[in-house]
Amino acid sequence: MKRTRKRNPLAWFFYLIIFLLILILIELVILCVTIVRRGSSQGAQMSQTVQSADAGQHSSMASADDPQQMTQTEIAGQAPQTETDLMQTAITEEATEAQTAAPQANTDLLLILVNASHPLPDNYTVDLVQLANGKQIASLIYPDLQRMFDAARAQGIYPTVTEGYRTHEDQIAMMQNYINRYIAEGYSESDAQQMALDYVAVPGTSEHELGIAADINSQDGNTDWNVYAWLKDNAHNYGFILRYPEGKEDITGIDYEPWHYRYVGEEAAREIYERQITLEEYLMQ
């Protein structure tokens, strides 16, 4: 007869306890992994938030320290505080009001129209050469200017450039000097500004800022009219025109200036001379 072995109930209980402990251990491992992952995710989000906030702070600080940004945001809304600011505001308004239906400026450098209705083009630059007397003109007109002066001197006429290129800052300073002079004579600020405009072009609307115009007088100053007469008859042969002729003030907006000559190139200069017209009229055709 085969003998049956009885199993100990305590052994089954022991196995059950081990099984339960294994399950608990597995749950604890899963829980720990979950907690670690959540912590990493939250840390990354927090780091990103801090970086964004820090970047925003730096951006804000950069804007506050940037003088260009301050000029655009703070100064733009302030009223002018100095005479120069007042003058600049007035002449800017004057130039704006002058934007009428005048002939459009030619894109060719030599035929750029600069007057009260057509300010100097934005970002305009010019290569300059310095003359013996320290004045500057555009280098591209120097050869023909020299040829013209040589021809005049060969005939006993001795011209010289008394005013050539002027920077925008020079033009502003000249305008301010006239304003200050009239204020010193007892005129109000607004009257002084208006009177100055009779003698000085609004900064940004002067041909002297182009570098291809020059005031030409006599070297000794005593024979200016001999120089003016010679230039009137001969300048066009070298590409120059009398820019503000007598009797054309209603077109140019400038009083007769027998000393002010503008380079436009020989072809345009000859036509303007032969037809006795102004640069404005030439560009309208």
C-alpha atoms as an extended CHARMM CRD file, in Angstrom:
* protein
*
       285  EXT
         1         1  MET       CA              0.0000000000        0.0000000000        0.0000000000  PROA      1               0.0000000000
         2         2  LYS       CA              1.4310000000        3.3880000000       -1.1100000000  PROA      2               0.0000000000
         3         3  ARG       CA              1.9490000000        5.8340000000        1.6380000000  PROA      3               0.0000000000
         4         4  THR       CA              0.6330000000        9.4830000000        1.0330000000  PROA      4               0.0000000000
         5         5  ARG       CA              2.8180000000       12.3760000000        2.2640000000  PROA      5               0.0000000000
         6         6  LYS       CA              0.9590000000       15.1300000000        4.0710000000  PROA      6               0.0000000000
         7         7  ARG       CA              2.0780000000       18.7470000000        3.3750000000  PROA      7               0.0000000000
         8         8  ASN       CA              2.6840000000       21.1390000000        6.2530000000  PROA      8               0.0000000000
         9         9  PRO       CA              0.1050000000       24.0130000000        6.3020000000  PROA      9               0.0000000000
        10        10  LEU       CA              2.8140000000       26.3240000000        7.6390000000  PROA      10              0.0000000000
        11        11  ALA       CA              4.7900000000       25.8960000000        4.4380000000  PROA      11              0.0000000000
        12        12  TRP       CA              1.8480000000       27.1670000000        2.3710000000  PROA      12              0.0000000000
        13        13  PHE       CA              1.4900000000       30.1750000000        4.6540000000  PROA      13              0.0000000000
        14        14  PHE       CA              5.2040000000       30.8900000000        4.3110000000  PROA      14              0.0000000000
        15        15  TYR       CA              4.9580000000       30.8080000000        0.5240000000  PROA      15              0.0000000000
        16        16  LEU       CA              1.9840000000       33.1690000000        0.5870000000  PROA      16              0.0000000000
        17        17  ILE       CA              3.8540000000       35.6780000000        2.7400000000  PROA      17              0.0000000000
        18        18  ILE       CA              6.8270000000       35.6410000000        0.3560000000  PROA      18              0.0000000000
        19        19  PHE       CA              4.5390000000       36.1420000000       -2.6440000000  PROA      19              0.0000000000
        20        20  LEU       CA              2.8200000000       39.1240000000       -0.9760000000  PROA      20              0.0000000000
        21        21  LEU       CA              6.1750000000       40.6780000000       -0.0940000000  PROA      21              0.0000000000
        22        22  ILE       CA              7.3080000000       40.3570000000       -3.7020000000  PROA      22              0.0000000000
        23        23  LEU       CA              4.1280000000       42.1060000000       -4.9040000000  PROA      23              0.0000000000
        24        24  ILE       CA              4.6110000000       44.9070000000       -2.3740000000  PROA      24              0.0000000000
        25        25  LEU       CA              8.2280000000       45.3200000000       -3.4440000000  PROA      25              0.0000000000
        26        26  ILE       CA              7.2120000000       45.5610000000       -7.1100000000  PROA      26              0.0000000000
        27        27  GLU       CA              4.6050000000       48.2040000000       -6.2740000000  PROA      27              0.0000000000
        28        28  LEU       CA              7.1790000000       50.2130000000       -4.3410000000  PROA      28              0.0000000000
        29        29  VAL       CA              9.6030000000       50.0980000000       -7.2680000000  PROA      29              0.0000000000
        30        30  ILE       CA              6.9040000000       51.2620000000       -9.6920000000  PROA      30              0.0000000000
        31        31  LEU       CA              5.8970000000       54.0680000000       -7.3130000000  PROA      31              0.0000000000
        32        32  CYS       CA              9.5080000000       55.2740000000       -6.9520000000  PROA      32              0.0000000000
        33        33  VAL       CA             10.0370000000       55.3110000000      -10.7150000000  PROA      33              0.0000000000
        34        34  THR       CA              6.8400000000       57.3370000000      -11.1810000000  PROA      34              0.0000000000
        35        35  ILE       CA              7.8650000000       59.8690000000       -8.5360000000  PROA      35              0.0000000000
        36        36  VAL       CA             11.3260000000       60.2950000000      -10.1000000000  PROA      36              0.0000000000
        37        37  ARG       CA              9.8740000000       60.8580000000      -13.5600000000  PROA      37              0.0000000000
        38        38  ARG       CA              7.3870000000       63.4490000000      -12.2920000000  PROA      38              0.0000000000
        39        39  GLY       CA             10.1600000000       65.2550000000      -10.4560000000  PROA      39              0.0000000000
        40        40  SER       CA             12.3190000000       65.3970000000      -13.5650000000  PROA      40              0.0000000000
        41        41  SER       CA              9.4480000000       66.7130000000      -15.6770000000  PROA      41              0.0000000000
        42        42  GLN       CA              8.5440000000       69.4190000000      -13.1790000000  PROA      42              0.0000000000
        43        43  GLY       CA             12.2040000000       70.4030000000      -12.8450000000  PROA      43              0.0000000000
        44        44  ALA       CA             12.5420000000       70.8010000000      -16.5960000000  PROA      44              0.0000000000
        45        45  GLN       CA              9.4020000000       72.9230000000      -16.7500000000  PROA      45              0.0000000000
        46        46  MET       CA             10.5890000000       75.0720000000      -13.8850000000  PROA      46              0.0000000000
        47        47  SER       CA             13.9990000000       75.5160000000      -15.5170000000  PROA      47              0.0000000000
        48        48  GLN       CA             12.3520000000       76.5580000000      -18.7740000000  PROA      48              0.0000000000
        49        49  THR       CA             10.1210000000       79.0300000000      -16.9690000000  PROA      49              0.0000000000
        50        50  VAL       CA             13.0730000000       80.5390000000      -15.1350000000  PROA      50              0.0000000000
        51        51  GLN       CA             15.0300000000       80.8520000000      -18.3720000000  PROA      51              0.0000000000
        52        52  SER       CA             12.1000000000       82.5320000000      -20.0900000000  PROA      52              0.0000000000
        53        53  ALA       CA             11.6440000000       84.9460000000      -17.2130000000  PROA      53              0.0000000000
        54        54  ASP       CA             15.3720000000       85.6570000000      -17.1280000000  PROA      54              0.0000000000
        55        55  ALA       CA             15.4270000000       86.2420000000      -20.8730000000  PROA      55              0.0000000000
        56        56  GLY       CA             12.4880000000       88.6150000000      -20.5460000000  PROA      56              0.0000000000
        57        57  GLN       CA             14.2500000000       90.4870000000      -17.7720000000  PROA      57              0.0000000000
        58        58  HSD       CA             17.4090000000       90.8400000000      -19.8490000000  PROA      58              0.0000000000
        59        59  SER       CA             15.3800000000       91.9800000000      -22.8270000000  PROA      59              0.0000000000
        60        60  SER       CA             13.6500000000       94.5840000000      -20.7130000000  PROA      60              0.0000000000
        61        61  MET       CA             16.9470000000       95.7920000000      -19.2970000000  PROA      61              0.0000000000
        62        62  ALA       CA             18.4770000000       95.9720000000      -22.7690000000  PROA      62              0.0000000000
        63        63  SER       CA             15.5870000000       98.0780000000      -24.0030000000  PROA      63              0.0000000000
        64        64  ALA       CA             15.8890000000      100.4590000000      -21.0850000000  PROA      64              0.0000000000
        65        65  ASP       CA             19.6300000000      100.9000000000      -21.6280000000  PROA      65              0.0000000000
        66        66  ASP       CA             19.4700000000      101.2060000000      -25.4200000000  PROA      66              0.0000000000
        67        67  PRO       CA             19.7140000000      104.9410000000      -26.2820000000  PROA      67              0.0000000000
        68        68  GLN       CA             18.0590000000      104.3910000000      -29.6550000000  PROA      68              0.0000000000
        69        69  GLN       CA             15.0530000000      102.7650000000      -28.0320000000  PROA      69              0.0000000000
        70        70  MET       CA             14.8950000000      105.5480000000      -25.4680000000  PROA      70              0.0000000000
        71        71  THR       CA             14.9730000000      108.1050000000      -28.2430000000  PROA      71              0.0000000000
        72        72  GLN       CA             12.0390000000      106.4700000000      -29.9960000000  PROA      72              0.0000000000
        73        73  THR       CA              9.8810000000      105.8430000000      -26.9530000000  PROA      73              0.0000000000
        74        74  GLU       CA             10.7060000000      108.5360000000      -24.4310000000  PROA      74              0.0000000000
        75        75  ILE       CA             12.0480000000      111.5060000000      -26.3190000000  PROA      75              0.0000000000
        76        76  ALA       CA              9.4880000000      111.2450000000      -29.1180000000  PROA      76              0.0000000000
        77        77  GLY       CA              6.7360000000      112.2380000000      -26.7340000000  PROA      77              0.0000000000
        78        78  GLN       CA              8.5480000000      115.1420000000      -25.0780000000  PROA      78              0.0000000000
        79        79  ALA       CA              8.2450000000      118.7790000000      -26.0420000000  PROA      79              0.0000000000
        80        80  PRO       CA             11.4500000000      120.4480000000      -27.3450000000  PROA      80              0.0000000000
        81        81  GLN       CA             13.4950000000      121.9170000000      -24.5140000000  PROA      81              0.0000000000
        82        82  THR       CA             16.3270000000      123.7340000000      -26.2840000000  PROA      82              0.0000000000
        83        83  GLU       CA             16.5720000000      126.3800000000      -28.9800000000  PROA      83              0.0000000000
        84        84  THR       CA             18.0010000000      123.7960000000      -31.3600000000  PROA      84              0.0000000000
        85        85  ASP       CA             15.0700000000      121.4650000000      -30.6960000000  PROA      85              0.0000000000
        86        86  LEU       CA             12.6080000000      124.3030000000      -31.2750000000  PROA      86              0.0000000000
        87        87  MET       CA             14.3450000000      125.2780000000      -34.4770000000  PROA      87              0.0000000000
        88        88  GLN       CA             14.4720000000      121.6890000000      -35.7340000000  PROA      88              0.0000000000
        89        89  THR       CA             10.7540000000      121.2490000000      -35.0510000000  PROA      89              0.0000000000
        90        90  ALA       CA              9.9180000000      124.4460000000      -36.8990000000  PROA      90              0.0000000000
        91        91  ILE       CA             12.0050000000      123.6940000000      -39.9640000000  PROA      91              0.0000000000
        92        92  THR       CA             10.6860000000      120.1320000000      -40.1200000000  PROA      92              0.0000000000
        93        93  GLU       CA              7.1330000000      121.4800000000      -40.1650000000  PROA      93              0.0000000000
        94        94  GLU       CA              8.1740000000      123.9900000000      -42.8230000000  PROA      94              0.0000000000
        95        95  ALA       CA              9.5820000000      121.2310000000      -45.0230000000  PROA      95              0.0000000000
        96        96  THR       CA              6.4790000000      119.0920000000      -44.5380000000  PROA      96              0.0000000000
        97        97  GLU       CA              4.1570000000      121.9210000000      -45.5400000000  PROA      97              0.0000000000
        98        98  ALA       CA              6.2690000000      122.4840000000      -48.6450000000  PROA      98              0.0000000000
        99        99  GLN       CA              5.5560000000      118.9930000000      -50.0490000000  PROA      99              0.0000000000
       100       100  THR       CA              3.5190000000      120.1770000000      -53.0470000000  PROA      100             0.0000000000
       101       101  ALA       CA              3.0300000000      118.9460000000      -56.6000000000  PROA      101             0.0000000000
       102       102  ALA       CA              6.5360000000      119.9070000000      -57.7340000000  PROA      102             0.0000000000
       103       103  PRO       CA              8.5330000000      117.9300000000      -60.3370000000  PROA      103             0.0000000000
       104       104  GLN       CA              9.9080000000      114.6830000000      -59.0100000000  PROA      104             0.0000000000
       105       105  ALA       CA             13.6470000000      114.3330000000      -58.4820000000  PROA      105             0.0000000000
       106       106  ASN       CA             15.6010000000      112.2780000000      -60.9750000000  PROA      106             0.0000000000
       107       107  THR       CA             17.2720000000      109.1970000000      -59.5330000000  PROA      107             0.0000000000
       108       108  ASP       CA             20.4670000000      110.0960000000      -61.4140000000  PROA      108             0.0000000000
       109       109  LEU       CA             22.9080000000      111.5480000000      -58.8770000000  PROA      109             0.0000000000
       110       110  LEU       CA             23.6980000000      114.5280000000      -61.0950000000  PROA      110             0.0000000000
       111       111  LEU       CA             20.0280000000      115.3970000000      -61.4910000000  PROA      111             0.0000000000
       112       112  ILE       CA             18.8240000000      114.8890000000      -57.9220000000  PROA      112             0.0000000000
       113       113  LEU       CA             16.3880000000      117.6830000000      -57.1670000000  PROA      113             0.0000000000
       114       114  VAL       CA             16.8770000000      119.1880000000      -53.7330000000  PROA      114             0.0000000000
       115       115  ASN       CA             14.7190000000      122.1260000000      -52.7400000000  PROA      115             0.0000000000
       116       116  ALA       CA             12.0440000000      123.0700000000      -50.2200000000  PROA      116             0.0000000000
       117       117  SER       CA              9.6920000000      120.4510000000      -51.6860000000  PROA      117             0.0000000000
       118       118  HSD       CA             12.2870000000      117.7250000000      -52.1910000000  PROA      118             0.0000000000
       119       119  PRO       CA             14.5630000000      117.0720000000      -49.1990000000  PROA      119             0.0000000000
       120       120  LEU       CA             17.8490000000      115.2560000000      -49.4990000000  PROA      120             0.0000000000
       121       121  PRO       CA             17.2890000000      111.5190000000      -50.1470000000  PROA      121             0.0000000000
       122       122  ASP       CA             17.5070000000      109.2690000000      -47.0990000000  PROA      122             0.0000000000
       123       123  ASN       CA             20.9120000000      107.7170000000      -46.4480000000  PROA      123             0.0000000000
       124       124  TYR       CA             22.5130000000      109.9580000000      -49.0830000000  PROA      124             0.0000000000
       125       125  THR       CA             26.3070000000      109.7020000000      -49.1600000000  PROA      125             0.0000000000
       126       126  VAL       CA             28.9500000000      111.3000000000      -51.3430000000  PROA      126             0.0000000000
       127       127  ASP       CA             32.6850000000      110.8590000000      -51.8610000000  PROA      127             0.0000000000
       128       128  LEU       CA             34.4630000000      114.1410000000      -51.1810000000  PROA      128             0.0000000000
       129       129  VAL       CA             37.7380000000      115.7680000000      -52.1290000000  PROA      129             0.0000000000
       130       130  GLN       CA             39.2930000000      118.6540000000      -50.2130000000  PROA      130             0.0000000000
       131       131  LEU       CA             40.3920000000      121.7540000000      -52.1070000000  PROA      131             0.0000000000
       132       132  ALA       CA             43.5060000000      123.7870000000      -51.3700000000  PROA      132             0.0000000000
       133       133  ASN       CA             41.5120000000      126.2920000000      -49.2890000000  PROA      133             0.0000000000
       134       134  GLY       CA             39.9890000000      123.5240000000      -47.1230000000  PROA      134             0.0000000000
       135       135  LYS       CA             36.5520000000      123.4880000000      -48.7680000000  PROA      135             0.0000000000
       136       136  GLN       CA             35.1380000000      120.1450000000      -49.8870000000  PROA      136             0.0000000000
       137       137  ILE       CA             33.2320000000      119.0970000000      -53.0010000000  PROA      137             0.0000000000
       138       138  ALA       CA             32.1310000000      115.7880000000      -54.5070000000  PROA      138             0.0000000000
       139       139  SER       CA             35.0950000000      114.0380000000      -56.0650000000  PROA      139             0.0000000000
       140       140  LEU       CA             33.1360000000      113.2600000000      -59.2440000000  PROA      140             0.0000000000
       141       141  ILE       CA             32.7880000000      116.9700000000      -60.1530000000  PROA      141             0.0000000000
       142       142  TYR       CA             36.3620000000      117.9520000000      -59.3000000000  PROA      142             0.0000000000
       143       143  PRO       CA             37.8990000000      117.2980000000      -62.7770000000  PROA      143             0.0000000000
       144       144  ASP       CA             35.3610000000      119.5190000000      -64.5710000000  PROA      144             0.0000000000
       145       145  LEU       CA             35.5480000000      122.1710000000      -61.8510000000  PROA      145             0.0000000000
       146       146  GLN       CA             39.3310000000      122.2670000000      -62.2920000000  PROA      146             0.0000000000
       147       147  ARG       CA             38.9860000000      122.5020000000      -66.0870000000  PROA      147             0.0000000000
       148       148  MET       CA             36.5530000000      125.4020000000      -65.7050000000  PROA      148             0.0000000000
       149       149  PHE       CA             38.8160000000      127.2740000000      -63.2910000000  PROA      149             0.0000000000
       150       150  ASP       CA             41.8470000000      126.7350000000      -65.5470000000  PROA      150             0.0000000000
       151       151  ALA       CA             39.9110000000      128.1550000000      -68.5200000000  PROA      151             0.0000000000
       152       152  ALA       CA             38.8120000000      131.1860000000      -66.4970000000  PROA      152             0.0000000000
       153       153  ARG       CA             42.3270000000      131.8860000000      -65.2220000000  PROA      153             0.0000000000
       154       154  ALA       CA             43.6670000000      131.6660000000      -68.7620000000  PROA      154             0.0000000000
       155       155  GLN       CA             41.4000000000      134.6510000000      -69.4990000000  PROA      155             0.0000000000
       156       156  GLY       CA             42.4460000000      136.6480000000      -66.4390000000  PROA      156             0.0000000000
       157       157  ILE       CA             39.5000000000      135.5770000000      -64.2410000000  PROA      157             0.0000000000
       158       158  TYR       CA             40.4130000000      134.0350000000      -60.8790000000  PROA      158             0.0000000000
       159       159  PRO       CA             37.4910000000      132.1600000000      -59.2830000000  PROA      159             0.0000000000
       160       160  THR       CA             37.5590000000      130.2430000000      -56.0240000000  PROA      160             0.0000000000
       161       161  VAL       CA             35.1070000000      128.0220000000      -54.1570000000  PROA      161             0.0000000000
       162       162  THR       CA             34.0070000000      129.9720000000      -51.0920000000  PROA      162             0.0000000000
       163       163  GLU       CA             31.4620000000      127.3720000000      -49.9950000000  PROA      163             0.0000000000
       164       164  GLY       CA             31.1880000000      123.7360000000      -51.0270000000  PROA      164             0.0000000000
       165       165  TYR       CA             29.8510000000      120.6870000000      -49.2330000000  PROA      165             0.0000000000
       166       166  ARG       CA             28.0670000000      121.2180000000      -45.9210000000  PROA      166             0.0000000000
       167       167  THR       CA             27.0420000000      118.4850000000      -43.5410000000  PROA      167             0.0000000000
       168       168  HSD       CA             23.5080000000      118.3420000000      -42.2160000000  PROA      168             0.0000000000
       169       169  GLU       CA             24.8730000000      119.4230000000      -38.8310000000  PROA      169             0.0000000000
       170       170  ASP       CA             26.5940000000      122.4190000000      -40.4600000000  PROA      170             0.0000000000
       171       171  GLN       CA             23.3100000000      123.4340000000      -42.0460000000  PROA      171             0.0000000000
       172       172  ILE       CA             21.5010000000      123.2030000000      -38.7140000000  PROA      172             0.0000000000
       173       173  ALA       CA             24.2290000000      125.2500000000      -37.0230000000  PROA      173             0.0000000000
       174       174  MET       CA             24.0100000000      127.9230000000      -39.7170000000  PROA      174             0.0000000000
       175       175  MET       CA             20.2570000000      128.1110000000      -39.3110000000  PROA      175             0.0000000000
       176       176  GLN       CA             20.5950000000      128.3570000000      -35.5340000000  PROA      176             0.0000000000
       177       177  ASN       CA             23.1780000000      131.1370000000      -35.8330000000  PROA      177             0.0000000000
       178       178  TYR       CA             20.7430000000      133.2290000000      -37.8450000000  PROA      178             0.0000000000
       179       179  ILE       CA             17.9460000000      132.5250000000      -35.3640000000  PROA      179             0.0000000000
       180       180  ASN       CA             20.1650000000      133.4980000000      -32.4320000000  PROA      180             0.0000000000
       181       181  ARG       CA             21.1890000000      136.6910000000      -34.2120000000  PROA      181             0.0000000000
       182       182  TYR       CA             17.5780000000      137.7810000000      -34.6670000000  PROA      182             0.0000000000
       183       183  ILE       CA             16.6500000000      136.8170000000      -31.1170000000  PROA      183             0.0000000000
       184       184  ALA       CA             19.5520000000      138.9610000000      -29.8850000000  PROA      184             0.0000000000
       185       185  GLU       CA             18.0590000000      141.8510000000      -31.8820000000  PROA      185             0.0000000000
       186       186  GLY       CA             14.8300000000      141.4800000000      -29.9210000000  PROA      186             0.0000000000
       187       187  TYR       CA             12.7010000000      139.3110000000      -32.1900000000  PROA      187             0.0000000000
       188       188  SER       CA             10.5980000000      136.4690000000      -30.8030000000  PROA      188             0.0000000000
       189       189  GLU       CA             11.6430000000      132.8470000000      -31.3080000000  PROA      189             0.0000000000
       190       190  SER       CA              8.9860000000      132.2210000000      -33.9710000000  PROA      190             0.0000000000
       191       191  ASP       CA              9.7470000000      135.4770000000      -35.8280000000  PROA      191             0.0000000000
       192       192  ALA       CA             13.4730000000      134.7420000000      -35.7050000000  PROA      192             0.0000000000
       193       193  GLN       CA             12.9110000000      131.2930000000      -37.1870000000  PROA      193             0.0000000000
       194       194  GLN       CA             10.8110000000      132.6850000000      -40.0270000000  PROA      194             0.0000000000
       195       195  MET       CA             13.3340000000      135.4300000000      -40.7970000000  PROA      195             0.0000000000
       196       196  ALA       CA             16.2100000000      132.9360000000      -40.8040000000  PROA      196             0.0000000000
       197       197  LEU       CA             14.4110000000      130.9270000000      -43.4780000000  PROA      197             0.0000000000
       198       198  ASP       CA             14.7960000000      133.9090000000      -45.8310000000  PROA      198             0.0000000000
       199       199  TYR       CA             18.5720000000      133.4190000000      -45.8270000000  PROA      199             0.0000000000
       200       200  VAL       CA             19.2380000000      129.7800000000      -44.9790000000  PROA      200             0.0000000000
       201       201  ALA       CA             17.6760000000      126.6940000000      -46.5560000000  PROA      201             0.0000000000
       202       202  VAL       CA             15.8750000000      124.3200000000      -44.2340000000  PROA      202             0.0000000000
       203       203  PRO       CA             18.4110000000      121.6750000000      -43.1650000000  PROA      203             0.0000000000
       204       204  GLY       CA             17.9650000000      118.7240000000      -45.4900000000  PROA      204             0.0000000000
       205       205  THR       CA             16.8520000000      120.9330000000      -48.4010000000  PROA      205             0.0000000000
       206       206  SER       CA             20.1340000000      122.6820000000      -49.2460000000  PROA      206             0.0000000000
       207       207  GLU       CA             22.0940000000      121.7520000000      -52.3620000000  PROA      207             0.0000000000
       208       208  HSD       CA             25.2790000000      122.2620000000      -50.3760000000  PROA      208             0.0000000000
       209       209  GLU       CA             24.4630000000      118.9950000000      -48.6050000000  PROA      209             0.0000000000
       210       210  LEU       CA             24.7380000000      117.2240000000      -51.9810000000  PROA      210             0.0000000000
       211       211  GLY       CA             28.3750000000      118.1260000000      -52.5290000000  PROA      211             0.0000000000
       212       212  ILE       CA             27.8190000000      118.8430000000      -56.2370000000  PROA      212             0.0000000000
       213       213  ALA       CA             27.0350000000      122.5370000000      -55.7700000000  PROA      213             0.0000000000
       214       214  ALA       CA             29.3890000000      125.3570000000      -54.8740000000  PROA      214             0.0000000000
       215       215  ASP       CA             29.4250000000      129.0860000000      -54.2240000000  PROA      215             0.0000000000
       216       216  ILE       CA             32.0470000000      130.5560000000      -56.5580000000  PROA      216             0.0000000000
       217       217  ASN       CA             33.4930000000      134.0240000000      -56.0370000000  PROA      217             0.0000000000
       218       218  SER       CA             36.6700000000      135.9170000000      -56.8430000000  PROA      218             0.0000000000
       219       219  GLN       CA             39.8950000000      135.0520000000      -55.0510000000  PROA      219             0.0000000000
       220       220  ASP       CA             40.4900000000      138.6490000000      -53.9760000000  PROA      220             0.0000000000
       221       221  GLY       CA             36.8230000000      139.4180000000      -53.3380000000  PROA      221             0.0000000000
       222       222  ASN       CA             36.9580000000      142.6820000000      -55.2540000000  PROA      222             0.0000000000
       223       223  THR       CA             36.0890000000      141.3670000000      -58.6990000000  PROA      223             0.0000000000
       224       224  ASP       CA             33.2150000000      139.0420000000      -57.8870000000  PROA      224             0.0000000000
       225       225  TRP       CA             31.0370000000      140.3490000000      -60.7180000000  PROA      225             0.0000000000
       226       226  ASN       CA             33.7580000000      139.6090000000      -63.2800000000  PROA      226             0.0000000000
       227       227  VAL       CA             33.6820000000      136.0110000000      -62.0580000000  PROA      227             0.0000000000
       228       228  TYR       CA             29.8750000000      135.9150000000      -62.1380000000  PROA      228             0.0000000000
       229       229  ALA       CA             29.7760000000      137.2690000000      -65.6900000000  PROA      229             0.0000000000
       230       230  TRP       CA             32.3270000000      134.7350000000      -66.9260000000  PROA      230             0.0000000000
       231       231  LEU       CA             30.5580000000      131.8240000000      -65.2420000000  PROA      231             0.0000000000
       232       232  LYS       CA             27.1850000000      132.8610000000      -66.6360000000  PROA      232             0.0000000000
       233       233  ASP       CA             28.5420000000      132.6490000000      -70.1930000000  PROA      233             0.0000000000
       234       234  ASN       CA             30.8420000000      129.6390000000      -69.8490000000  PROA      234             0.0000000000
       235       235  ALA       CA             29.9430000000      127.3530000000      -66.9420000000  PROA      235             0.0000000000
       236       236  HSD       CA             27.5780000000      125.2130000000      -69.0170000000  PROA      236             0.0000000000
       237       237  ASN       CA             30.5310000000      124.0930000000      -71.1730000000  PROA      237             0.0000000000
       238       238  TYR       CA             31.8870000000      122.3020000000      -68.1190000000  PROA      238             0.0000000000
       239       239  GLY       CA             28.6110000000      120.8150000000      -66.8230000000  PROA      239             0.0000000000
       240       240  PHE       CA             27.6180000000      123.5990000000      -64.4020000000  PROA      240             0.0000000000
       241       241  ILE       CA             24.4510000000      125.6800000000      -64.3110000000  PROA      241             0.0000000000
       242       242  LEU       CA             23.4900000000      128.9060000000      -62.5860000000  PROA      242             0.0000000000
       243       243  ARG       CA             21.1210000000      127.2600000000      -60.1280000000  PROA      243             0.0000000000
       244       244  TYR       CA             19.1050000000      130.3020000000      -58.9940000000  PROA      244             0.0000000000
       245       245  PRO       CA             18.8530000000      132.7110000000      -61.9520000000  PROA      245             0.0000000000
       246       246  GLU       CA             17.2830000000      136.1350000000      -61.8300000000  PROA      246             0.0000000000
       247       247  GLY       CA             13.5770000000      136.2150000000      -62.7110000000  PROA      247             0.0000000000
       248       248  LYS       CA             13.0290000000      132.5460000000      -61.7800000000  PROA      248             0.0000000000
       249       249  GLU       CA             12.4880000000      133.0360000000      -58.0540000000  PROA      249             0.0000000000
       250       250  ASP       CA              8.8830000000      131.8580000000      -58.2400000000  PROA      250             0.0000000000
       251       251  ILE       CA             10.1100000000      128.5130000000      -59.6150000000  PROA      251             0.0000000000
       252       252  THR       CA             13.2490000000      127.8960000000      -57.5660000000  PROA      252             0.0000000000
       253       253  GLY       CA             11.9390000000      129.4930000000      -54.3730000000  PROA      253             0.0000000000
       254       254  ILE       CA             15.3550000000      131.1300000000      -53.9130000000  PROA      254             0.0000000000
       255       255  ASP       CA             16.4370000000      134.7130000000      -54.5580000000  PROA      255             0.0000000000
       256       256  TYR       CA             18.8910000000      135.3650000000      -57.3700000000  PROA      256             0.0000000000
       257       257  GLU       CA             22.3260000000      134.0040000000      -56.4270000000  PROA      257             0.0000000000
       258       258  PRO       CA             24.8990000000      134.7090000000      -59.1510000000  PROA      258             0.0000000000
       259       259  TRP       CA             27.5560000000      132.8010000000      -57.1860000000  PROA      259             0.0000000000
       260       260  HSD       CA             25.7270000000      129.4740000000      -56.7100000000  PROA      260             0.0000000000
       261       261  TYR       CA             26.5110000000      126.8640000000      -59.3690000000  PROA      261             0.0000000000
       262       262  ARG       CA             25.3160000000      123.2790000000      -59.5540000000  PROA      262             0.0000000000
       263       263  TYR       CA             26.8740000000      120.4420000000      -61.5070000000  PROA      263             0.0000000000
       264       264  VAL       CA             24.4390000000      118.4910000000      -63.7290000000  PROA      264             0.0000000000
       265       265  GLY       CA             26.7410000000      117.1850000000      -66.4730000000  PROA      265             0.0000000000
       266       266  GLU       CA             27.5120000000      118.7910000000      -69.8480000000  PROA      266             0.0000000000
       267       267  GLU       CA             24.4700000000      117.5470000000      -71.7670000000  PROA      267             0.0000000000
       268       268  ALA       CA             21.8960000000      118.7820000000      -69.2570000000  PROA      268             0.0000000000
       269       269  ALA       CA             23.8530000000      121.9700000000      -68.5770000000  PROA      269             0.0000000000
       270       270  ARG       CA             23.9350000000      122.9550000000      -72.2500000000  PROA      270             0.0000000000
       271       271  GLU       CA             20.1980000000      122.3930000000      -72.6940000000  PROA      271             0.0000000000
       272       272  ILE       CA             19.3490000000      124.3110000000      -69.5350000000  PROA      272             0.0000000000
       273       273  TYR       CA             21.6030000000      127.1690000000      -70.6600000000  PROA      273             0.0000000000
       274       274  GLU       CA             20.3060000000      127.2980000000      -74.2370000000  PROA      274             0.0000000000
       275       275  ARG       CA             16.6640000000      127.2140000000      -73.1660000000  PROA      275             0.0000000000
       276       276  GLN       CA             17.2890000000      129.5880000000      -70.2410000000  PROA      276             0.0000000000
       277       277  ILE       CA             15.3690000000      127.3730000000      -67.8490000000  PROA      277             0.0000000000
       278       278  THR       CA             15.8830000000      126.0770000000      -64.3180000000  PROA      278             0.0000000000
       279       279  LEU       CA             16.6140000000      122.5630000000      -63.1100000000  PROA      279             0.0000000000
       280       280  GLU       CA             12.9870000000      122.2970000000      -61.9380000000  PROA      280             0.0000000000
       281       281  GLU       CA             11.7350000000      123.1170000000      -65.4400000000  PROA      281             0.0000000000
       282       282  TYR       CA             14.2310000000      120.7440000000      -67.0450000000  PROA      282             0.0000000000
       283       283  LEU       CA             13.0350000000      117.8410000000      -64.8860000000  PROA      283             0.0000000000
       284       284  MET       CA              9.3760000000      118.5960000000      -65.6660000000  PROA      284             0.0000000000
       285       285  GLN       CA              9.7570000000      117.9450000000      -69.4000000000  PROA      285             0.0000000000
